[in-house]
């Protein structure tokens, strides 16, 4: 689906978009009237893509990748195309989604402690630190919600993050690191999730679902039927596999959304979509993550993601290409929808509060080393901080990690792929954004 078609359908055809299902073959997905849970406490489904570029969806205008189920979800949702994650690395990004805090505030700024995954004491220290935080499942649990973790999860047994149930065992002695048994979700069907939903519905309990499948993340091993759709003489096999993985992930999202509809839960379920970080699929030998400007970097290909919110009867489907949004906003949005208040430490906004979102002037983030140099000092592995105000984005390097590198300024409206650095031409803008970034986080 190209952008023009999307705008047409979500403008004059917005009402039609509301009643269309998440799967092209399914029955109309209008707001169900026979919901079996308290309408004052909506169910919450959080869908998290893993390593997918912000451009790689039909509804975002990709000319090859097909995502019909997510395109359908987009027609039913508030779609914020200028969405971001504060850092482009999975563990800190997921921790932000779960807590509503910036990485330097929740403390998980890298995937592993110093020394890597083999540092079991350091890994336990990271999990113990995370365990003390007021996470989404923990806060919702206090209001009577049951919760289920599936897919990517770094923080040990899901109970340590506040979930009442989950798939990840989290035992490092059994090979647990970032999801272990939970990583089978999606690739091997959705039965554990659907069983959880059935149990919650039977018990008349509102539920929170964390669906973070290991998709389209490597290994890129799509079903042959999907790979055949993307294989082409002029397309490297690695690219074809990645494209097929994007569609495979899309299929699983359709299965999940269809499962809600079949159970009469669509109308009373808040669905939020985001990607943990971006990706650039390289066709040959990788030149390194910095050269690719994707995952782990502060560039758009690393930190940008569409954010979608569907809640029939409460959210009017529309496409917003102007408002800046961040994954720090997801926790406050979910809590507000469930009649709860965010914690005082959460800096994000309710994505459904149009007045508050309109007043936002800037968003911020940072990139870090993969391993955390010092668990007591979030700035120890800092590479760059970044800030976006309107059309302008500044990347501010940490001289301790990137000596000699100068700030880089980009006009995202004219140059969305950050090909022309305008810092030398716009010194006042650099100074202004530098002050905003320092005000956000001095990083000393």
Secondary structure, DSSP 8 states (H G I E B T S, - for coil): --HHHHHHHHTTTHHHHHTS-SSTTS------S---S-TTS-EEEEEEESS--TT-STTTT-SS---HHHHHHHHTSEEEEEEE-SSSSHHHHHHHHHHS--HHHHS--SSEETT-TT-HHHHHHHHHHHHTS--HHHHHHTTT-EEEEEE---SSSGGGGT-SEES----GGGT-SS-GGGGGTBTTBSHHHHHHHHHHHHTT--EEEEEE-S-S-SS----HHHHHHH-BTTB-HHHHHHHHHHHHHHHHHHHHHHHHHHTT-GGGEEEEEEESS-----SSS---HHHHT-TTSSSHHHHEEEEEEE-TTTS--EEESSS-EETHHHHHHHHHHTT----TT-----TT-HHHHHH--EEEEEEE-SEES-TT-GGGGEEEEEEEETTEEEEEE-TTTSTT---EEEETTT-TT--S--TTT-HHHHHHHHHHHHHH----
